[in-house]
Structures are given as C-alpha cells and as structure tokens.
C-alpha cells in the first residue's frame, strides 16, 4: 500500500472546498472528504491513472476528477 502527503497549498485548497460544501451540507462534505482521500490513495498507487491533458498546461498533467471537483 502506498502513502501520500499533501502540500500545504493542496491541504488549504482541500480545506476551502470542504468548508464551502459544509456550509451547505455537512454530511456531503464528510462524504466528499472521504472520496478525496480515497482518490489520493488510489493515485499514490497508480500514478499514471487519469486523463492526460496536453493542451491545458506545459508540461502536460493528468486530471482525476473527484465528484464535481
């Protein structure tokens, strides 16, 4: 099993997303946090998963949507 660490900026972004959702629906924010962390774990184990976007930024990056985010 792989492990993952979030940068301070990524943690701040995640906190902002979860706080926004929690302001509207606390159970949804809890579910979303679980989905994010499951995705982080999956991506730490499968770093080439996701859709490669070559036309968005250089160098190309992979996108992995979590729910609507």
C-alpha positions as CSV (number, residue, x, y, z in Angstrom):
1,X,0.0,0.0,0.0
2,X,1.3,3.4,-1.0
3,X,1.2,6.5,1.1
4,X,0.7,10.1,0.2
5,X,1.3,13.6,1.5
6,X,-0.4,16.8,0.6
7,X,1.4,20.0,0.2
8,X,0.4,22.9,2.4
9,X,-1.3,24.6,-0.6
10,X,-3.1,21.4,-1.5
11,X,-4.3,21.0,2.1
12,X,-5.5,24.6,2.1
13,X,-7.4,24.1,-1.2
14,X,-9.0,20.9,0.1
15,X,-10.0,22.7,3.4
16,X,-11.6,25.5,1.4
17,X,-13.6,23.1,-0.8
18,X,-14.8,21.1,2.2
19,X,-15.7,24.2,4.2
20,X,-17.7,25.5,1.2
21,X,-19.6,22.3,0.9
22,X,-20.1,22.0,4.7
23,X,-21.7,25.5,4.7
24,X,-24.4,23.9,2.5
25,X,-24.5,20.3,3.6
26,X,-22.3,18.8,6.3
27,X,-22.9,15.1,5.5
28,X,-22.0,15.8,1.9
29,X,-18.7,17.4,3.0
30,X,-17.8,14.4,5.1
31,X,-18.6,12.1,2.1
32,X,-16.6,14.3,-0.2
33,X,-13.6,14.3,2.1
34,X,-13.6,10.5,2.1
35,X,-13.8,10.5,-1.7
36,X,-10.8,12.8,-1.9
37,X,-8.7,10.7,0.4
38,X,-9.6,7.5,-1.4
39,X,-8.6,9.2,-4.7
40,X,-5.3,10.4,-3.2
41,X,-4.5,6.8,-2.0
42,X,-5.5,5.3,-5.4
43,X,-3.4,7.8,-7.3
44,X,-0.4,7.2,-5.0
45,X,-0.7,3.5,-6.0
46,X,-1.5,4.2,-9.7
47,X,0.3,7.5,-10.6
48,X,-0.5,7.2,-14.3
49,X,-4.2,6.9,-13.8
50,X,-6.4,9.8,-15.0
51,X,-6.7,11.7,-18.3
52,X,-3.6,13.2,-19.7
53,X,-4.2,16.8,-20.7
54,X,-1.6,18.0,-23.1
55,X,-3.5,21.1,-24.2
56,X,-4.0,22.7,-20.8
57,X,-0.6,23.4,-19.4
58,X,3.0,22.6,-20.2
59,X,4.3,20.1,-19.3
60,X,1.1,18.0,-19.6
61,X,-0.6,16.9,-16.4
62,X,-3.1,14.2,-15.6
63,X,-6.6,15.1,-14.3
64,X,-8.6,13.0,-11.9
65,X,-12.0,14.4,-11.0
66,X,-13.4,13.7,-7.6
67,X,-17.2,14.1,-7.7
68,X,-17.7,17.6,-9.3
69,X,-14.2,18.9,-8.3
